[in-house]
Amino acid sequence: MKRAVLFALCAALAWTAWDTGADPVRLARGLPFIADIVGRMLPPDLGVLPAALLGALKTVEIALLGTAAAAVLALPLGFVSARNVAPPALFYPARTALNFLRSVDTLVYALIFVAAVGLGPFPGVLAVVAYTTTSLAKLYSEAIEGIERGVVDAIAATGATRLQILRFGVLPQVLPLFLSYVLYRLETNIRAATVLGFVGAGGIGFYLQTYLRMIDYPAASTVLLVTVAMVMVVDALSSKLRARLV
């Protein structure tokens, strides 16, 4: 049985490699072109560093504002989509809606909001809010479903109202997890926001797209270096904060 499953997996991977045109020979032939582009990027053009830093700041602002708004909006959605808290009449429609909306990527939301409100960082913020709200609501609901029931039952036995049970029995258990999830989403949103500029939603991606279209590879390399540094700093800070919450 195990051999049959292993054979089926290998056959599926082989077919996938063939169907996607995965060819190591083609990759080997393309390596000189990659090396040529990297060579054109060196040395970086530090003259565009102020613009790159401004783009990085916009990217952080987009991710920070979008994540903060989504963290708040996701709270009620997380509770109504938790099986052990919400009644079935609320749980099933809420969970279905979240699963549907989460299937749409941030970049697709950005395209929609650029068409709706125009170019700039604002549609980027809206795109981050739209996707992150559904993602956090899903994580929130899973955290709520994993709470210790003993504490909740003890508070309920005192005659507490449903709101008091949520306030004193549920929130203290899930709040550290909620904060950890928000910090993690901030990390991922920083990365996501770097490419929103490619569709006109502001941030450092706008500068990267502009320089690549102009075939100004030294300027593009400066933007890439700033992007890498920005992501590394945010990841390091977020990891330290999340470690303190555990």
N, C-alpha and C positions, 0 to 999 in steps of 0.2 A: 504493500500500500504506500509506504513512504517513498519507495523507488518510483512508483507511478506518479506520485505528486511531484517529486523532484524532476522527473522527465518532463511532465507537463509544464512546470515552471520554466525549465530550460528551453523548451520548445516555444513557449510564449515569448520569452526574452529574445530568442533568435529571430522569431517572426517580427517582433517589434523593431529590432535593429535593422532588419531588411526593409521594413515598411517605412521607417524614418530616414533611410539612406545613410545610416551611421557607417562611415567608411574611414578607418584610420589612415588609409593611403591619402585620401583627400585632405585630411587634417595635416598630415605631414607635408603635403604640397603647399598648404596654406601658411605654414609656419614662417617662411621667408617674408610673406606679405605682412604678417603680424609684427615680425621683427622690424620691418621697414617703417610701419606706422609708429612703433615705440621709438625708433630712432629719430623720427621727425618730431616727436614730442619733447626731445631733449635738446638743449636744456629748457626747463619751464620758463615761460615769460612772466616774470614777477611784476611786470607793469600792470597786469590785470588783477593783481592780488587784492586791491581794495574792492573791486567789483565782485570778486569771488567771495570775499568775506561778507559783503553785504548780502549776496545771495544765500550764503550759509545762515546768516542771521534770520533772513526771511523764512528759510526752510525750518529752522528751529521754532520760530514763532508760529508757523502754520501747524506744525506737529503739536506744539505745546497747547495752543488754544483749542485745536480740534480735539485733542485727547482729554483736556479738562472738561470741555462741554460734554463730550461723549460719556465720561465717567459719571456725570450727574444724570444725564438722560437715561443711561442704562440701568440705574438703580430700580426704578419701578418696573421696568421690563424684566429685569432679573428675577424679581419676586413673583410677577405674574406668570413667568415661564418655569418656575420651580414646581416640580410635581408634588412635593410634600407641604407646600404652603398655599398654592393657588388652587381654587376649585377647578374641576374638569372643564367647566364652561369657559374659563379664562385660559387655562393651561394649554389646551390643544391648539386654539387659534393663535395664541402668542408664540408657542414653539414653532408652529408651521410658518408663521410670518418671519420669525428670526432666521430660520433655516433658508427661506427663500431669499431674503435680503442679504444674508451673508455670502450667498453664492456670487454676488456682483462684486467685482474687484474695485479697489480704490481708484484705479486709473479710469475705469468706466464711469464711476461716479463723477470724476473730475471732468470728463468729456461732457457729461450731461449738464453739470453746473456751469461750465464755461459757456455752453450754448445758452444757458438760462440767464446768467448774470454778467457775462463778459469776461475778459481776460483779467489776470492779476492774482494776488494771493488769496482773495476772498473765496473764489470757487475751490481753491485748494483746501481751505479750512472746512468748507462745507462737505467736500469729499471725504476728508478725514473723519469728520463728525458722523457722516452717514454710515461708513463702514465700521468704524470703531465702536459706535453705539451698539450695533448688532453683535459684534464679536465679544465685547465686554458683557453684554447681557447674557450671552450663552455661558461665559465663564462664571459670572455671578450666580446664575441658576444652578450650575453644577456644584459650586461651593455651598450654596444653601441646601441642596439635596444631601450633602455629606455631613451636615451638622450632627452633633451629639443630641439625641432625642431626650436623654435623661434630664438635661437642664431645662429644656422646653416644657417637658411634662411637669417638672417641679414647680415652675412658675405658673403654669396653667392651673395646677392644683390649688394655688392660693386665690383663685378667682379672678386672675388678671384678664384684661380684655385682650382681643386679638392684636391690637396695636401695641399694647404693653409687652405681649409675648415676643413680638418682632423686635421691639426696642431693647428689651433686657435679656431675651433668651437667644435670639438669632444674630443680631448685629454684632455683639461682642465676639462671637465665634468666627464670623466671616470677615470682619473688617480688615484684619491683617492680610488675609488673602486678597481682598478687593484691592487694597493699596499695592500689593505686589503685582497683581494683574495690570493695574493702571500703569505702573512703571515699565512693565514689560511691553505693553502696547505703545508706550511713548518711544521706546527703543525702535520698535518695528515701524512706527509712523515716521520717525526721522528718516529711515531708509526709504520708505514709500514716498515721502514728500520730496526726496531728491529727484525723482523722475516725473513729478507732476508738472514741472516746467516744460516738459516736452510736448504737453498738450495745451500749454498756455495758462497753467494754474500757478504761476509764480515760483519763487524759490531758486535754488542754485541750478536746478535742471535747465532753466531758461538760458542761463549763460553757457552751460555745457553744450546745449543744442545749437546755440548761435555760433559758437566758435567752431564746432564740428562742421556746420554747414558752410562756414567761411573757409574751411580747410586750414584753420589756424591751430595746428596741433600743439605748438608750445603753450598757447593760451589755454587750450583745452586741458593740457596736462596740469597746469596750475589749478584749474577748477577741480580736477579729479583729486589732486593732493589735498586740497582744502576739504573736499567731501570726505575723504578717508579719515583725515584728522578729526573732523566734526563727529563722525560716527563713532570713532574710537573713544573720544572724550565722553560722549553721551553714554555709551555702553559701560564705561568704567564707573561713571558716577551712579548710573542706575543700578549696576550690580552691587555696589557698596550699600546703597539704600535698601535694596531688596534683601541683602544679607542681614541687615539689622532688623528687618521685619519678621524674619523666620524665627 
